[in-house]
Amino acid sequence: MKKLICCLAKLFALLAVLGALVYAAVLYWDKIMELLCKVKGMLGGKESCSCGDECTDYADWEA
């Protein structure tokens, strides 16, 4: 019985950590993509990345 409780506690702890990682990824998705765009720009050199240009994404939306 003690082994079962320990195993369930480990499982719940693992699920909590995975949930926190998913939550952080969703919360900081824009910053993660911006960082990846900067790294891609440093490694690629001449290739430009349009990650930070959200104005063109919503240009046709008139409020």
NULUMKOL-367258 format. One record per residue (C-alpha): residue number from 0; residue in three letters; x, y, z. Coordinates in pm, whole numbers. Layout:
BEGIN
(NUM,'ala',(X,Y,Z)) ...
# end
This chain:
BEGIN
(0,'met',(0,0,0)) (1,'lys',(285,234,81)) (2,'lys',(440,172,-262)) (3,'leu',(113,257,-433)) (4,'ile',(80,585,-246)) (5,'cys',(441,679,-325)) (6,'cys',(391,591,-690)) (7,'leu',(74,802,-709)) (8,'ala',(249,1093,-538)) (9,'lys',(531,1078,-794)) (10,'leu',(280,1060,-1077)) (11,'phe',(89,1365,-951)) (12,'ala',(416,1555,-903)) (13,'leu',(522,1472,-1258)) (14,'leu',(185,1581,-1395)) (15,'ala',(208,1907,-1198)) (16,'val',(553,1981,-1342)) (17,'leu',(438,1902,-1696)) (18,'gly',(133,2123,-1648)) (19,'ala',(351,2409,-1526)) (20,'leu',(580,2373,-1830)) (21,'val',(287,2379,-2070)) (22,'tyr',(138,2680,-1891)) (23,'ala',(469,2868,-1908)) (24,'ala',(509,2787,-2278)) (25,'val',(161,2917,-2356)) (26,'leu',(206,3224,-2138)) (27,'tyr',(542,3323,-2289)) (28,'trp',(488,3200,-2645)) (29,'asp',(549,3543,-2801)) (30,'lys',(876,3589,-2615)) (31,'ile',(990,3237,-2702)) (32,'met',(921,3294,-3071)) (33,'glu',(1096,3632,-3060)) (34,'leu',(1402,3470,-2905)) (35,'leu',(1402,3195,-3167)) (36,'cys',(1373,3458,-3438)) (37,'lys',(1675,3645,-3300)) (38,'val',(1879,3324,-3280)) (39,'lys',(1776,3232,-3635)) (40,'gly',(1881,3579,-3751)) (41,'met',(2220,3545,-3583)) (42,'leu',(2284,3203,-3731)) (43,'gly',(2136,3266,-4074)) (44,'gly',(2289,3604,-4133)) (45,'lys',(2113,3744,-4440)) (46,'glu',(1775,3577,-4398)) (47,'ser',(1528,3814,-4242)) (48,'cys',(1261,3701,-4003)) (49,'ser',(922,3867,-3982)) (50,'cys',(840,3739,-3637)) (51,'gly',(800,4075,-3470)) (52,'asp',(592,4235,-3745)) (53,'glu',(239,4189,-3617)) (54,'cys',(113,4505,-3785)) (55,'thr',(91,4330,-4120)) (56,'asp',(-99,4042,-3961)) (57,'tyr',(-379,4271,-3851)) (58,'ala',(-356,4538,-4121)) (59,'asp',(-690,4445,-4275)) (60,'trp',(-873,4465,-3942)) (61,'glu',(-1037,4803,-3909)) (62,'ala',(-1166,4872,-3564)) 
# end
